[in-house]
Every structure is written in structure tokens, then in C-alpha cells.
């Protein structure tokens, strides 16, 4: 399990007081409210203390980068958050925790592959499942996803229409 997860991308400066436009990749910009630090690397070694966060815009100011010139060096950077900083409801799992989990046919119990990636679309999430012989692209909806457990894997209902390739 990765400890530091992608929060979003820092964009161009907004105004003269070091405020940066922020493209939040979380479910909503409100999710990061109350988080004290964001990080410039996925290992959490280069932290930035948040001086001001405005989720309604969304925009952000970091301590030590409180003017337009200094904050401009952060433009285009991906920032990360510590998974333990925001309060996560007990029944919620980060998508990053699902990658590489085994995927099982809910009816037969056989492993059909592993979850290789999750794509986000306007309609929701798509699970890309890769097996030894077959690949599937499956909407993450109740019709197909029976259960998700980071310890036991993902159990799905397969449909040949979801199969990729021959």
C-alpha cells in the first residue's frame, strides 16, 4: 500500500500573494480540507506546509512561497497527500489500494486475473483486468462488481461483452 497518494496538480499563479490554482484529483476539493502538508514527491520527503487552502476555487498557498514569483516554480507539479491525514470512512478504500489485487469470478471462484489499472471517465470508474489469456474492461458498478476487499481480492460477474480482444 502506498502511503503518499496523488492529490492533484499545481497550476498557474492566481494574484500576487503566492496563490496557485489547483486541479484536485480527489473525489472533491473538500476532501483535502484540514490537511496540513502536501508533498512534492511520492515518498513524502519534500513537504510543503499549507498556509491557505480554498477548496471552493480551488487554490492553495504554501508557506515560503507567498508571492507570485516564488510560487511560480511550483507550476505544473504533481503534489501528494499522506493517506493518514484525511479522515477516511471505515468502508472506503482508495483506488490505489486496489491495483494489482487478484480478481475472481464470483460464480466459479476462479481467479481471472489482476486489476491492472483504474480509469476514471465521466460515467464512473473502469476496471482494466488482465489475466493470462483474457483481458477485461469493466465498469465499476454493482451489476459487475460483487465485492471488493484488499485482503481477499475483487469478486466480479463476468460478461463476454466486457472482454477485450479475441
C-alpha positions, -999 to +999 in steps of 0.1 A: +000+000+000+013+034-010+014+059+019+016+090-003-012+094-029-016+119-057-037+149-046-036+169-079-016+193-100-005+228-091-013+252-119-006+289-127-003+316-100-035+335-091-030+370-079+002+384-063+002+367-029+015+332-039-018+316-046-018+288-071-047+273-090-051+237-080-065+208-100-076+184-073-077+147-083-096+136-051-133+129-051-138+166-043-115+195-034-132+195+001-115+161+008-082+178+015-096+205+038-078+203+071-047+186+056-016+205+068+010+193+043+012+183+007+043+167-008+063+172-040+073+135-043+056+101-038+079+092-009+069+122+012+104+136+015+097+171+002+069+186+021+051+219+017+032+234+046-002+247+035-007+283+046-042+287+029-064+263+010-096+274-007-114+243-020-143+264-035-119+279-061-097+256-057-065+273-049-036+269-025-008+289-008+023+273+007+045+287+035+077+301+020+060+306-014+038+336-006+045+357-036+038+353-073+075+348-083+083+322-057+051+301-061+056+301-099+084+275-096+057+250-084+036+254-115+029+221-132+040+199-103+020+170-090+015+170-053+008+141-029-010+137+004-003+113+032-031+087+033-033+090+071-040+128+071-076+130+059-102+111+079-114+082+057-147+065+065-142+029+076-159+013+045-140+034+019-109+022+000-085+043-021-084+032-057-046+029-054-050+001-029-069-020-055-042-020-082-027-055-085-053-072-064-064-106-077-098-106-095-121-137-091-152-148-110-179-146-083-198-176-097-169-201-102-144-187-076-116-190-102-090-162-105-095-144-138-066-120-134-054-090-116-066-054-116-040-036-137-054-001-136-085+020-129-096+046-154-119+075-145-145+085-170-175+108-170-197+078-163-175+065-134-146+041-130-135+014-154-115-016-141-089-030-165-084-066-156-055-086-171-054-124-170-031-149-185-053-154-215-080-127-214-084-090-206-115-072-195-126-036-193-154-035-167-175-006-153-171-005-115-209-008-109-229-032-088-240-052-118-204-065-123-186-058-090-198-082-063-173-074-036-140-055-030-117-064-002-080-055+000-073-088+018-095-112-003-094-095-037-122-084-060-151-107-070-169-099-102-196-111-125-181-116-159-198-109-192-182-118-225-191-083-238-165-069-214-137-089-229-110-070-248-095-086-280-101-121-292 
